Each structure stands twice: as structure tokens, then as C-alpha cells.
Amino acid sequence: MFNISRRTFNGLMGAAGALTMAGGLSACSGGAKVVVIGGGFGGATAAKYLKRYDPSLDVTLIDADKTHFTCPFSNTILGGMNDMAYIERKFDVLVNKHGVKVYTDLVVAIDGAAKVVKTKSGQTFAYDRLIVSPGIDFKWNAIPGYDEAASHIMPHAWKAGPQTVLLKKQLEAMPAGGLVVISAPGNPFRCPPGPYERASLIAAYLKKHKPKSKLLILDSKDAFAKDKLFKEGWEKLYDDIIEWVPAAKNGKVTKVDAKAGVVETDFEKFKPAVANIIPPQTAGKIAIDAGLADKSGFCPVNPLTFESTLVKDVHVIGDSSIAGEMPKSGYSASSQAKITAAAVVALLKGEKPGEFSAINTCYSLLAADYGISVAGVFSIQDGKIANIKGAGGVSPMGANYQFRKKEADFAVGWYQSVCQDSWA
């Protein structure tokens, strides 16, 4: 397990999810009820900051699970660098320190007209404002043959937890000299650099534990986030292990047969020892069911407040939202949560929410001592959330070992800091 002091990291990068708001927050909202659906980076941060911005609010967070496993750093489990406890987050501090009411239950319905949330156990929760942060769900059978049942044979592991454990066990059980196939989806999807970090860290595991094994990335795209940096790293670290096949060269997976263990493209069939199929994605199921999503499968929002343009008094943040040029990432969700919490407090007081600038920072590990990063700063431009030109940046090409090692250390500090900001 890695470690870096939070003071060191914050001194270099600023607090996790840092943002600035025009104007301030004034008097309390008189005990209004705000319900938050989802306890990931978006939901947990929103609940915490609602109480921070206005302690008088009655804030309820509902999540289907007692604990949350983060997708960021879940690839380190597959690479043998950490165990599942490292990415496990609990809600105790939100309850005991911040006064958030937390319920473990599955939300099955949102009645926007009555302003009520209904759960699987039969409970109902009234709200004045609702924040929905359900993450993503999958387009089952968008790849013919890949349905939910197939995912228990060929795991996606794109929701951290049991799927992560399953994929890790399959990697451990595979023979030396075997083939691992990763199917990377088309845009948009959760964590754009994620499949390529995963390939890197699995390759690190194969290099150490499964000699002469190969890893094939079958991609639905012809380019991907930080692709030049990844390719440079692969050439240095895994030139004899990783092969990336873009869509233009027959990389798109067109069919799977999980029971037979076969993955197909238009012109080839593969029978890997391990198949990691990451399918196309949509907004979380509850957002779809509640009518919050448009034809794209994701949720259009007001860029100033993240309020749904389809259902009044409901805000959608994180991976489910259409947030302009902000990527679908845990850090983006955390930033959006703070923006939305401030907007909700202002709206409940009858005030106009302030404009914002927000940060997204994304680190990727290619090995325990090899990190790369990209950072962006966003604001509302011409009615949309857009990158501020000249702000942010990306790791340089051609950096030496000491530089990449330092970025790997920063990655750990970044992860620890944003988790602290969300759940502590």
C-alpha cells in the first residue's frame, strides 16, 4: 500500500474537488428536506456539503449498500497492489460528524409531481429538493450475447465490488502464457482512461506472476484519453505483453459467447483465459425510470445548478448527468456535488445560485511507480460547461523515471484526499 501526506498533496494540487463560487451563502433554509440518492463520490459529497453549507437542512442519503467500493483505484486490486479494504468507504462519519441521515435501501421510484422517493422496502421520503447520483448502468446485449448473466462469467468490473473480486480471482487462476482480452467501450462511458489503466496494471500482474502471458485491448474507438502517454508507457514497460487494437483495425467486439468463452470481432474469434468485457453504458437505472434521461441515455441538466431540465426540483450529478466537457469521473462527481449543494441551499432560500469554476483531476497508474495525469478547469461558457483554455494540463511526454514515480505518489495522495473530502 502506498502513502503520501495529505498536506503534501494538497500543497501541490489544492483540496480535492476545489471550486470557487461567485457570491456567498447567507441565512439558513429553515429545515428544508433534501434527499440524496447514491452514496458514491457525488452523493456522499453532496450530503456532506449540504450540511456544511446549511446545518439546518434535513439531509437524507439513501444507498442500496452499507458500504461503497470506489471505482477509482479498483484497478490496483487487479494489479495486486491493494486489497478490497483499501477502496471500501463507509457512511459512519457522515452520520456521526455531519448529521446526515443514512438509509440502506434501494430507491425504486421517484414521483416528481408529489416530490416523494419510494424504496424497495416500502419506505417513502418526501423532499423539497432531490439530488440523484446513481452512477451508471449497462446496455445489456448492446454487444450481442453480453447480458447480465454473461457478466458473471466474463466480468465487466466497471462497478467496483463483487465484480472486481471475480475478475481478480480469474486472473489468479489463469495459466502462465494465457491471453487476457479487455473490450473497451465507445464514448461516453465512466472513467475514460480507466480501461487503459486497467490493462497496464493487469499487465504488471501478468509480468510478475504469469510469465509469457499476453493482453489484448479490443477497442470500439480509434483514440482514447491520454493515449500517447499510455502508449509511451506500454512501450517502456509492457512492449511484449500489451497490444491495443483500434476500431479501424477490427478492434470492436461484435459478439460474445460467455459459456463457450469466445469473444468475436467482425473478422476474428478469440478464446482468452480471461475476458473483461466493459459494455456500453447509460445513466443509472433509477434516473432512466424516473424520466430524467433523454434519448442519449443520460440526463440533461441546467449547467449552473445541475437541476434536471426534465423534472423540476431534481438535480442529477456525476456519471448520469450530461455535464458538457466535464468527463465522467469520481473527481468530477465530487466537484459537481459541491456546486449542486451550494445551488440547492441558494434556491431553497429564494436566492440566485452563483456561477462557478470547477476542477477535474485524473491520475492513472501504469505501474506502482509510474503515474500520468490530466487536469482541467471548467466554467459555464455560452450556456454550457466547457474547459477553460490554458488552464489545467497533462503530463509531459518523455519524462524520466523520477518524474513518473512522483506522479504515482501524487496519485495516491489524490485518491486519499478526494475520499477524505467525500466520506470523512
Secondary structure, DSSP 4 states (H G I P E B T S, - for coil): -----HHHHHHHH-STT-EEESS---S---S-EEEEE--SHHHHHHHHHHHHH-TTSEEEEEESSSEEE-STTTHHHHTTSS-GGGGEEESHHHHHTT--EEEE--EEEEETTTTEEEETTS-EEE-SEEEE---EEE-TTSSTT--TTGGGTS----SSSHHHHHHHHHHHHSPTT-EEEEEEPPSS-S-TTHHHHHHHHHHHHHHHHSTT-EEEEEESSS--TTHHHHHHHHHHH-TTTEEEE-GGGT-S--EEETTTTEEE-SS-EE--SEEEE---EEE-HHHHHTT---TTSSEEB-TTT-BBSSSTTEEE-GGGEE-TT--SSHHHHHHHHHHHHHHHHHHHTTPPPPPEEEEEEEEEEEETTEEEEEEEEEEEETTEEEE-TTSSEEPPTT--HHHHHHHHHHHHHHHHHHHHHHH-
